[in-house]
Amino acid sequence: MGSTILKKVILITGCSSGLGFALAQQLVGNKKYRLIITCRENSFKRISEAFTETEEVILRKLDVTLDLNINEIVDEVCKRWGRIDVLINNAGVCFRSVVEHMDFESEMIQLKTNYLGPMSLTRSILPIMREQKGGYIINISSVSGMVSMPTMASYSASKHALEGATESLWYETKPYGIKVTLVEPGFINSDSFKRVLFSKKAQLSHELRGPHSEYYYSMSPFIEKLMNFSFSKPTTIARKIIKILEKENPPLRLRVTFDAIIFGFLKKILPVNLFHKIMFSLLPGTKKWGFINLKSTHHREQRMIS
């Protein structure tokens, strides 16, 4: 009985691919932990084929944008194991769209998945951690949480929001023995760029070579190339996260890729205006931005509006 009580209960979201999948893979055989491996319903088949439910591992469908779903999972875990020691908010979605092309529906999907959902899950678990006088909340952010990029304004905004709230949370939970860390990856060598979504107007502009299409045609392959050249893989980052699980005083921010460390350093030492000038100069095709083929532009814009 005593040995089972010592096993920490870890709930991970967004486990169907990428970092979440890598974390689940590496933690599932660790006898120190009990796991709740979760993902959305439309991806559940992948985790159910990759992992087996046992007395120490459960697989569940979880949409972090649905409070009812969150409460059901948290209640079930508490009834089964009586505690939750670690929450890893990893679920996320990324839209590629300039600000002008983003619509309210896409914006809300982005914010609900990357910010509002993780905050709802955190709020649901905090009373449990507070009562047990300890716990650890790990929020997976991004280099976009400190450096915004064109065509990713909504994604950057959601990660900036997550960073701000998590920093406040660090102060609020410290007196209760609850630890908080923001994991900030940069470019990861994975195929996650294939799952990037376009807003409706962005998709139409991309297809019709409309306004801002040159932004998409330069940024999409640029980001794909950076990801393919990155030395950081989901498994590598997962190992770094697992290492800090047992740390007495883990950092508030953990930059887990080389580019994230470099971006953080440059932003710290360079004047703001100079930093943004350098960043703009490094982006591909910026000299052509704003110079689209003006033939039939009015017609294309009318189609986009309709």
C-alpha positions as CSV (number, residue, x, y, z in Angstrom):
1,M,0.0,0.0,0.0
2,G,2.8,2.4,0.9
3,S,4.7,1.9,-2.3
4,T,1.6,2.6,-4.5
5,I,0.9,5.9,-2.6
6,L,4.3,7.1,-3.5
7,K,3.7,6.8,-7.2
8,K,3.1,10.2,-8.7
9,V,0.0,10.7,-10.9
10,I,0.7,12.5,-14.1
11,L,-2.0,13.9,-16.5
12,I,-0.7,14.7,-20.0
13,T,-2.8,16.4,-22.7
14,G,-2.3,16.3,-26.5
15,C,-0.6,12.9,-26.6
16,S,-1.5,11.7,-30.1
17,S,1.6,13.1,-31.7
18,G,4.8,15.1,-31.3
19,L,6.0,16.0,-27.8
20,G,2.9,14.6,-26.0
21,F,3.3,11.2,-27.7
22,A,7.1,11.2,-26.9
23,L,6.4,12.1,-23.2
24,A,3.8,9.3,-22.9
25,Q,6.2,6.8,-24.6
26,Q,9.0,7.5,-22.1
27,L,6.9,7.7,-19.0
28,V,4.7,4.7,-19.6
29,G,7.3,2.2,-18.4
30,N,8.5,4.3,-15.5
31,K,7.4,2.5,-12.3
32,K,7.5,5.8,-10.3
33,Y,4.5,7.2,-12.1
34,R,0.8,6.6,-12.9
35,L,-0.3,8.1,-16.2
36,I,-3.4,9.6,-17.7
37,I,-2.7,9.8,-21.4
38,T,-5.2,12.0,-23.3
39,C,-6.0,13.4,-26.7
40,R,-9.0,14.6,-28.7
41,E,-11.6,12.0,-29.9
42,N,-10.5,12.2,-33.5
43,S,-7.0,11.2,-32.6
44,F,-7.8,8.6,-29.9
45,K,-7.3,5.6,-32.2
46,R,-3.6,6.5,-32.4
47,I,-2.9,6.4,-28.6
48,S,-5.2,3.3,-28.2
49,E,-3.0,1.5,-30.7
50,A,0.3,2.7,-29.2
51,F,-0.5,2.3,-25.5
52,T,-2.2,-0.4,-23.4
53,E,-4.3,0.4,-20.4
54,T,-3.1,-1.1,-17.1
55,E,-3.6,-0.5,-13.4
56,E,-1.0,2.3,-13.7
57,V,-2.0,3.8,-17.1
58,I,-5.3,5.0,-18.4
59,L,-6.2,6.4,-21.9
60,R,-8.9,9.0,-22.2
61,K,-10.5,11.3,-24.8
62,L,-10.1,14.9,-23.6
63,D,-10.9,18.1,-25.4
64,V,-9.4,20.8,-23.3
65,T,-11.9,23.4,-24.7
66,L,-14.9,21.5,-23.0
67,D,-15.2,22.1,-19.3
68,L,-17.6,19.2,-18.9
69,N,-15.0,16.8,-20.4
70,I,-12.3,18.3,-18.1
71,N,-14.4,17.8,-15.0
72,E,-15.2,14.2,-15.9
73,I,-11.6,13.3,-16.4
74,V,-10.4,15.0,-13.2
75,D,-13.2,13.4,-11.1
76,E,-12.5,10.0,-12.5
77,V,-8.8,10.3,-11.7
78,C,-9.4,11.5,-8.2
79,K,-11.9,8.6,-7.5
80,R,-9.4,6.1,-8.9
81,W,-6.1,7.3,-7.5
82,G,-7.0,10.0,-5.0
83,R,-4.6,12.6,-6.3
84,I,-3.0,14.4,-9.3
85,D,0.7,15.3,-8.8
86,V,1.7,16.6,-12.2
87,L,-0.3,18.3,-15.0
88,I,1.4,18.7,-18.4
89,N,-0.6,21.1,-20.6
90,N,0.7,20.1,-24.0
91,A,-2.4,20.1,-26.2
92,G,-2.2,22.8,-28.9
93,V,-3.1,24.0,-32.3
94,C,-1.5,26.4,-34.8
95,F,-3.1,28.6,-37.4
96,R,-1.2,30.2,-40.2
97,S,-2.8,33.5,-41.0
98,V,-2.0,37.2,-41.2
99,V,-4.1,39.3,-38.8
100,E,-6.2,40.6,-41.7
101,H,-7.3,37.1,-42.7
102,M,-8.0,35.7,-39.2
103,D,-11.7,35.2,-38.4
104,F,-13.4,35.1,-35.0
105,E,-14.1,31.4,-35.2
106,S,-10.5,30.4,-36.0
107,E,-9.3,32.9,-33.4
108,M,-11.4,31.3,-30.7
109,I,-10.3,27.8,-31.6
110,Q,-6.7,29.0,-31.3
111,L,-7.2,30.7,-27.9
112,K,-9.4,28.0,-26.4
113,T,-7.0,25.2,-27.3
114,N,-3.7,27.0,-26.4
115,Y,-4.7,29.2,-23.6
116,L,-8.3,29.1,-22.2
117,G,-8.4,25.3,-22.2
118,P,-5.1,24.8,-20.3
119,M,-6.2,27.4,-17.8
120,S,-9.5,25.7,-17.3
121,L,-7.8,22.4,-16.7
122,T,-5.3,24.0,-14.4
123,R,-8.2,25.6,-12.4
124,S,-9.8,22.3,-12.1
125,I,-6.7,20.6,-10.7
126,L,-5.4,23.4,-8.5
127,P,-7.7,22.8,-5.5
128,I,-6.5,19.1,-5.5
129,M,-2.9,20.1,-5.4
130,R,-3.5,22.8,-2.8
131,E,-5.2,20.3,-0.5
132,Q,-2.4,17.7,-0.9
133,K,0.1,20.5,-0.3
134,G,2.1,19.9,-3.5
135,G,2.0,19.4,-7.2
136,Y,3.7,20.5,-10.4
137,I,2.1,22.3,-13.4
138,I,4.1,22.2,-16.7
139,N,2.8,24.4,-19.5
140,I,4.2,23.7,-22.9
141,S,4.7,27.1,-24.5
142,S,6.8,28.0,-27.5
143,V,9.5,30.4,-28.7
144,S,6.5,32.2,-30.1
145,G,5.6,33.0,-26.5
146,M,8.5,35.4,-26.4
147,V,9.1,36.2,-30.1
148,S,6.1,36.8,-32.5
149,M,6.3,35.8,-36.2
150,P,4.4,37.0,-39.2
151,T,1.5,34.7,-40.3
152,M,1.4,33.4,-36.8
153,A,-0.1,36.3,-34.9
154,S,-3.0,34.3,-33.3
155,Y,-0.7,31.5,-32.3
156,S,1.9,33.9,-30.8
157,A,-0.9,35.7,-29.0
158,S,-2.2,32.5,-27.4
159,K,1.3,31.5,-26.3
160,H,2.0,35.1,-24.9
161,A,-1.2,34.7,-22.9
162,L,-0.2,31.3,-21.6
163,E,3.2,32.8,-20.6
164,G,1.7,35.7,-18.8
165,A,-0.8,33.6,-16.9
166,T,1.8,31.0,-16.0
167,E,4.1,33.6,-14.6
168,S,1.3,34.9,-12.3
169,L,0.5,31.3,-11.3
170,W,4.1,30.8,-10.2
171,Y,3.7,33.5,-7.6
172,E,0.2,32.4,-6.5
173,T,1.1,28.7,-6.0
174,K,4.5,29.0,-4.4
175,P,3.2,29.3,-0.8
176,Y,1.3,26.0,-1.3
177,G,4.3,24.0,-2.5
178,I,3.0,23.8,-6.0
179,K,5.7,24.2,-8.7
180,V,5.2,25.8,-12.1
181,T,7.3,25.7,-15.2
182,L,6.9,27.0,-18.8
183,V,8.7,24.8,-21.3
184,E,9.7,26.9,-24.3
185,P,10.7,24.9,-27.4
186,G,11.7,26.5,-30.6
187,F,11.8,24.6,-33.9
188,I,11.3,20.8,-33.4
189,N,12.3,18.2,-36.0
190,S,8.9,16.7,-36.6
191,D,6.1,16.8,-39.1
192,S,3.9,19.1,-37.0
193,F,4.1,21.7,-39.8
194,K,1.8,19.4,-41.7
195,R,-0.9,19.9,-39.1
196,V,-0.9,23.7,-39.3
197,L,-4.3,25.1,-40.2
198,F,-5.2,28.1,-42.4
199,S,-8.1,30.4,-41.7
200,K,-10.7,30.4,-44.5
201,K,-9.5,33.8,-45.9
202,A,-5.9,32.7,-45.6
203,Q,-6.6,29.5,-47.4
204,L,-8.4,31.4,-50.2
205,S,-5.7,34.0,-50.5
206,H,-3.1,31.2,-50.7
207,E,-5.0,29.4,-53.5
208,L,-5.9,32.5,-55.5
209,R,-2.6,34.4,-55.0
210,G,-4.5,37.2,-53.3
211,P,-3.3,39.8,-50.9
212,H,-0.7,38.5,-48.4
213,S,-0.3,35.2,-50.4
214,E,3.4,36.1,-50.8
215,Y,3.7,35.9,-47.0
216,Y,2.3,32.4,-46.9
217,Y,4.4,31.2,-49.9
218,S,7.6,32.4,-48.2
219,M,6.9,31.6,-44.5
220,S,5.5,28.1,-44.9
221,P,8.5,26.5,-46.6
222,F,10.8,28.6,-44.4
223,I,9.4,27.2,-41.2
224,E,9.3,23.6,-42.7
225,K,13.0,23.9,-43.6
226,L,13.9,25.2,-40.1
227,M,12.0,22.3,-38.5
228,N,13.7,19.7,-40.8
229,F,17.1,21.1,-40.0
230,S,16.6,21.3,-36.3
231,F,18.6,18.9,-34.1
232,S,15.8,18.9,-31.4
233,K,13.4,16.0,-31.7
234,P,10.3,15.4,-29.6
235,T,12.1,12.5,-27.7
236,T,15.0,14.8,-26.8
237,I,12.7,17.5,-25.4
238,A,10.6,14.9,-23.6
239,R,13.8,13.6,-21.8
240,K,14.6,17.2,-20.7
241,I,11.1,17.6,-19.2
242,I,11.2,14.2,-17.5
243,K,14.5,15.3,-15.9
244,I,12.9,18.3,-14.1
245,L,10.0,16.3,-12.8
246,E,11.9,15.4,-9.6
247,K,13.7,18.7,-9.2
248,E,13.1,20.4,-5.9
249,N,13.3,23.9,-7.4
250,P,12.6,23.7,-11.2
251,P,12.9,26.9,-13.2
252,L,9.9,29.0,-14.2
253,R,11.2,29.0,-17.8
254,L,13.0,26.1,-19.4
255,R,14.2,26.8,-23.0
256,V,14.7,23.3,-24.5
257,T,16.1,24.0,-28.0
258,F,19.2,25.9,-29.1
259,D,17.2,28.5,-31.1
260,A,14.9,29.3,-28.1
261,I,18.0,29.9,-26.0
262,I,19.5,32.2,-28.8
263,F,16.3,34.1,-29.3
264,G,16.0,34.7,-25.5
265,F,19.6,35.9,-25.3
266,L,19.3,38.2,-28.3
267,K,16.0,39.7,-27.0
268,K,17.7,40.3,-23.7
269,I,20.8,42.1,-24.9
270,L,19.6,43.9,-28.1
271,P,17.6,47.2,-28.1
272,V,14.0,46.4,-29.1
273,N,14.1,48.3,-32.4
274,L,17.4,46.7,-33.5
275,F,16.1,43.2,-32.5
276,H,13.0,43.6,-34.7
277,K,15.0,45.0,-37.6
278,I,17.4,42.1,-37.5
279,M,14.5,39.6,-37.3
280,F,12.7,41.2,-40.3
281,S,15.9,41.1,-42.4
282,L,16.3,37.4,-41.7
283,L,12.8,36.5,-42.9
284,P,12.7,35.1,-46.5
285,G,11.2,37.1,-49.3
286,T,10.3,40.2,-47.3
287,K,11.5,42.5,-50.2
288,K,8.6,41.1,-52.2
289,W,6.0,41.4,-49.5
290,G,3.2,43.8,-50.4
291,F,4.0,43.6,-54.1
292,I,1.5,41.1,-55.4
293,N,0.2,40.8,-59.0
294,L,-2.4,43.5,-59.0
295,K,-4.3,42.0,-62.0
296,S,-7.8,40.9,-60.9
297,T,-7.0,41.8,-57.3
298,H,-10.4,43.4,-56.9
299,H,-12.0,40.3,-58.2
300,R,-10.1,38.1,-55.9
301,E,-10.8,40.2,-52.8
302,Q,-14.5,40.2,-53.7
303,R,-14.4,36.4,-53.8
304,M,-12.6,36.3,-50.4
305,I,-15.2,38.6,-48.8
306,S,-18.1,36.6,-50.2
